[in-house]
Amino acid sequence: MKTQTINFGFWKKIREKAAGLKRPIFVLAPLANVTDAAFRQIIAKYSRMGEPDGGPDVIWTEFVSADGLCSPGREVLLRDLAYSKGEHPIVAQLFTAHPEKMREAAALCAQLGFDGVDINMGCPDRSVEKQCAGAAMIKDPKTARKIIEAAREGAGTVPVSVKTRIGYNKNEINTWIRFLLGLQLPVLTVHLRTRKEMSEVPAHWGLMPEIIRLRDEVQAAIPVNERTIIIGNGDVMNLEDARAKISTNAGLDGSLAADGVMFGRAIFGNPWLFDERRNKIGTGANISIPTISERLNACLEHTELFEKLLGDVKSFAIMKKHYKAYVSGWDGAKELRIKLMETENAAQVGAIIENVLLELDRPRERV
Ligand SMILES: Cc1cc2nc3c(=O)[nH]c(=O)nc-3n(C[C@H](O)[C@H](O)[C@H](O)COP(=O)(O)O)c2cc1C
């Protein structure tokens, strides 16, 4: 394999920056109906993306159907691909089993200014698998290869990555992951569970050394710093936890460490997740857990942005799913949450939250 055939695009800088800071690459996972245009913007702001000690290094969009993007229904789906300036670098995630749709959708993403295109090859959702996409790709490497090739043709110079799982019914690292590692991907994100395991067992971080060893075997002809970037995913709670999961499974000399970590559910109710300054655990004065008023302010700002950007295409119920995470862990949180769950729009949420902030003697922060 020739080194120059791997198209890293913006990932080259991301790798160099993380290496310079002697830390792993930290990225935000695609979470359908969670990391939508509104929440991504809130995360980029509160985690201080692009600033020193801020993050994430890269943001993923929710997955979007390539078939849908090539259909008359495209306008609504384009709203899932909306992003703000502060979210660069941003990767659009697509799924389909039709190479020609992937080609067209990837070209569209490049045109829309995305820094990368990622292909979903791990989603266990029935509706996605029925289309032979998502995790179904694990059972059909021939089509997977065609989909990746089509995405590259469409995306042009924009790098194309893959997110997958360790296997379908069992550990298939030595076949499925080996196959993917032979395809010159700049980045491979591995959710460390099988399709069958869904999210019901702890993620197998102990398998990361097997993946890294395999990468280094399959890509032995490539200089170490130019091999596929491996990002591990599953059950990571915060930045400290990410470092612990990586170092515990890095081998004695650290050579088997994953290059990065993808954070999914940990972002619920915690848009500060990637801010190193707020998340230093065990360092005394640096500990800065968001206060109740900060959380309520962020919750309200998020709600208002959701209504502004997506109110005409998404049900308000999607926004309300966040309240359980934003509003928990203090006396009276449950009662407040119940009230918020009865709301139907941002104005109602605003009236309730502003009242609570006044009771806390912390009137709403205007930003
Ligand atoms: C609500 C929800 C939506 C998700 N949507 C996507 C998606 O659009 N694309 C994808 O590749 N994975 C999706 N996933 C999987 C996550 O990206 C991630 O792989 C999984 O949650 C494990 O990581 P975590 O333990 O850090 O949450 C979703 C997971 C959840 C809980």
The ligand as a Tripos MOL2 file, in Angstrom:
@<TRIPOS>MOLECULE
LIG
   31    33     1     0     0
SMALL
NO_CHARGES

@<TRIPOS>ATOM
      1 C1        -29.8060    8.4270   20.7960 C.3       1 LIG1
      2 C2        -28.6750    7.8390   20.0070 C.ar      1 LIG1
      3 C3        -28.5520    8.1290   18.6610 C.ar      1 LIG1
      4 C4        -27.4890    7.5960   17.9180 C.ar      1 LIG1
      5 N1        -27.3540    7.9470   16.6040 N.ar      1 LIG1
      6 C5        -26.2680    7.5140   15.9040 C.ar      1 LIG1
      7 C6        -26.0380    7.9460   14.5660 C.ar      1 LIG1
      8 O1        -26.7860    8.7490   14.0010 O.2       1 LIG1
      9 N2        -24.9350    7.4480   13.9170 N.ar      1 LIG1
     10 C7        -24.0510    6.5830   14.5250 C.ar      1 LIG1
     11 O2        -23.0580    6.1840   13.9050 O.2       1 LIG1
     12 N3        -24.2610    6.1790   15.7940 N.ar      1 LIG1
     13 C8        -25.3170    6.6240   16.4890 C.ar      1 LIG1
     14 N4        -25.4690    6.2510   17.7970 N.ar      1 LIG1
     15 C9        -24.3900    5.4810   18.4610 C.3       1 LIG1
     16 C10       -23.4080    6.4350   19.1310 C.3       1 LIG1
     17 O3        -22.7660    7.2650   18.1790 O.3       1 LIG1
     18 C11       -22.3350    5.6670   19.9280 C.3       1 LIG1
     19 O4        -21.6780    4.7810   19.0500 O.3       1 LIG1
     20 C12       -22.9350    4.8680   21.0760 C.3       1 LIG1
     21 O5        -23.8790    5.6440   21.7900 O.3       1 LIG1
     22 C13       -21.8530    4.3800   22.0500 C.3       1 LIG1
     23 O6        -21.1090    5.4670   22.5600 O.3       1 LIG1
     24 P1        -21.4120    6.0840   24.0360 P.3       1 LIG1
     25 O7        -21.3600    4.9330   25.0030 O.co2     1 LIG1
     26 O8        -20.3230    7.0870   24.2510 O.co2     1 LIG1
     27 O9        -22.7820    6.6820   23.9890 O.co2     1 LIG1
     28 C14       -26.5410    6.7350   18.5440 C.ar      1 LIG1
     29 C15       -26.6920    6.4350   19.8980 C.ar      1 LIG1
     30 C16       -27.7270    6.9680   20.6310 C.ar      1 LIG1
     31 C17       -27.8310    6.6450   22.1170 C.3       1 LIG1
@<TRIPOS>BOND
     1     1     2 1
     2     2     3 ar
     3     2    30 ar
     4     3     4 ar
     5     4     5 ar
     6     4    28 ar
     7     5     6 ar
     8     6     7 ar
     9     6    13 1
    10     7     8 2
    11     7     9 ar
    12     9    10 ar
    13    10    11 2
    14    10    12 ar
    15    12    13 ar
    16    13    14 ar
    17    14    15 1
    18    14    28 ar
    19    15    16 1
    20    16    17 1
    21    16    18 1
    22    18    19 1
    23    18    20 1
    24    20    21 1
    25    20    22 1
    26    22    23 1
    27    23    24 1
    28    24    25 2
    29    24    26 1
    30    24    27 1
    31    28    29 ar
    32    29    30 ar
    33    30    31 1
@<TRIPOS>SUBSTRUCTURE
     1 LIG1         1 GROUP 0 **** ****
